[in-house]
């Protein structure tokens, strides 16, 4: 649903929320009538996580939950964050 911009990042997409009233034809009515249309936005599901990069550095950044579930990011161990 999210579109890509020039840099490849996801961005917010706008759409409509449609309100309907009536009984559907398949249930014996004469059909649903649209009674209202409101604008809305579709946003990416983002979380702020610590991510380890290939050079060993750890940064906190916003990542998509879809990418987290797929295992795209290497989650750093807790020992990396313990102060000595």
Order of alpha helices (4+ residues) and beta strands (2+ residues): beta-beta-beta-beta-beta-beta-alpha
